[in-house]
């Protein structure tokens, strides 16, 4: 019983990362119908930016602020800088193709390529040695019987829920959110209404990448060893989670992320770890068989 | 003319290094390369290696195997066919050394792995040697030490299932522990994948099985994550590790969580004497950190090859004949005094040497705890 509660907490923490990354996929897809395969690597870049910010800018080799101040300034700074990377990518890779009227397929492949450029650029610039993320928070472990929770785990889980609530609010309750949904609905008619499509797209990338930066920072704090390829696998998995949730839908990404987290932790808790991905993705495949649009997705009919 | 294409200058000896400069364990490759460079400078600054009255300059070719099994095979082939090396040092980890050993053996090129401890690396491969002890020896060392040190009756094991080294050692440990304390004395036997970052589900199972300690035959980068997460789950008991912990980077990555833990390894840098101390001091001065066991073993492995070349008496300009000569004199080495201790070689090409158990002290130094000889 205690092991069950412990695993629920483990799964909530692990699922939070999937959910945070899946939200970025779903936002960009929702607006552009583009699967931004570089998103997992933007998450990785976010973790490295968090590392750079908390060591070389605010930390021991920079301003040398106390830990709470590094944390307080580091989170927004990381989010802003990572958003900058996302927007840069949009500017130099996706927008020129869109302007030329390239088919969506080519933009998706460009995204895959950008992910590889980010990974290998990092490898070339910073070297293969792993980076150790500094401990910014005094770790507190609360134990209830045999169930242990750290303050960091609670923060990660709360951050994931807060992010979801915030993005849901932006998309459904604000003017720019309405514009995002409008662009998603019809990209050709919307500029005629006087809505600046490029601004809306840039804003989408700011949101998606900014929260990938937050995920990167939290991930680096929870698993404090960084390497250039850390974003690839988790990025793919979060993308699958977003698809199972119903890509393009914010609730879908959130639920899908946690679903994958729960299945993965649950499988390892019962079976040997080698079965984890096999069983987890078989279950997800089963869900897509029953509902190909994902849990919250709605079937789109292509107009000809 | 044709010979000039491959063999290079006839006054040089070309040795290949198949090491992980990138991938999961880049520090291992770096340590190997640094040790080799130091040795090469030593010899070349004195005019070269003297073989049969003539001086030959050394030329080392470093090939990155990316810590991957398939890349290690490609790197070996490139060294053999393109660079025409006379012998290959490495790969270091068994995950790469087992497949690359097959390639070298098939191509009749002498290979010596500094760090690989899995028996399969050299088994039935007359062209493959090593400088490290074997897991069937290391496993019982860990069993006996932890039973005595922790007063343990039960153990849990967490290992990397996609790594030959980790899996092999975990199984040897389990069998040995169960033999000593009866079936079921290993209360949890859990695995993970190489790219995993979250081990909480496995550790939850282990912690709830209440073992006396956790055996962790894993690479240093994963060790750092696993121990931290075990502490987050409320585990305060001890860990016992294996020689894959012994990287110079372990303490940078792991920090306070690793202090007080034990692991078996090839040598203890703190408190070393004689040649070992000279090697450690020179390396530390040159590169700015204490050499780990991979550096010391690469030093020994490379010196073994150089000694074999000298023992052969002369350099054959035909690279195939030279390789054969080196293999024959390597196989004839009966005893060798290295910085990682004295070794004798058995018929399989495996050294018989002592293992050391070290404790990580409060300052993060690897301090000698016990030495176990076969």
Boltz contact constraints between the chains, C-beta under 6 A:
constraints:
  - contact:
      token1: [A, 3]
      token2: [B, 204]
      max_distance: 6.0
  - contact:
      token1: [A, 3]
      token2: [B, 208]
      max_distance: 6.0
  - contact:
      token1: [A, 6]
      token2: [B, 204]
      max_distance: 6.0
  - contact:
      token1: [A, 7]
      token2: [B, 204]
      max_distance: 6.0
  - contact:
      token1: [A, 10]
      token2: [B, 200]
      max_distance: 6.0
  - contact:
      token1: [A, 10]
      token2: [B, 201]
      max_distance: 6.0
  - contact:
      token1: [A, 14]
      token2: [B, 198]
      max_distance: 6.0
  - contact:
      token1: [A, 128]
      token2: [B, 22]
      max_distance: 6.0
  - contact:
      token1: [A, 128]
      token2: [B, 26]
      max_distance: 6.0
  - contact:
      token1: [A, 129]
      token2: [B, 26]
      max_distance: 6.0
  - contact:
      token1: [A, 130]
      token2: [B, 221]
      max_distance: 6.0
  - contact:
      token1: [A, 132]
      token2: [B, 252]
      max_distance: 6.0
  - contact:
      token1: [A, 132]
      token2: [B, 253]
      max_distance: 6.0
  - contact:
      token1: [A, 143]
      token2: [B, 234]
      max_distance: 6.0
  - contact:
      token1: [A, 148]
      token2: [B, 233]
      max_distance: 6.0
  - contact:
      token1: [A, 148]
      token2: [B, 234]
      max_distance: 6.0
  - contact:
      token1: [A, 150]
      token2: [B, 232]
      max_distance: 6.0
  - contact:
      token1: [A, 223]
      token2: [B, 197]
      max_distance: 6.0
  - contact:
      token1: [A, 223]
      token2: [B, 225]
      max_distance: 6.0
  - contact:
      token1: [A, 225]
      token2: [B, 224]
      max_distance: 6.0
  - contact:
      token1: [A, 225]
      token2: [B, 225]
      max_distance: 6.0
  - contact:
      token1: [A, 225]
      token2: [B, 253]
      max_distance: 6.0
  - contact:
      token1: [A, 233]
      token2: [B, 195]
      max_distance: 6.0
  - contact:
      token1: [A, 265]
      token2: [B, 201]
      max_distance: 6.0
  - contact:
      token1: [A, 268]
      token2: [B, 201]
      max_distance: 6.0
  - contact:
      token1: [A, 268]
      token2: [B, 202]
      max_distance: 6.0
  - contact:
      token1: [A, 269]
      token2: [B, 201]
      max_distance: 6.0
  - contact:
      token1: [A, 272]
      token2: [B, 191]
      max_distance: 6.0
  - contact:
      token1: [A, 273]
      token2: [B, 191]
      max_distance: 6.0
  - contact:
      token1: [A, 273]
      token2: [B, 192]
      max_distance: 6.0
  - contact:
      token1: [A, 274]
      token2: [B, 161]
      max_distance: 6.0
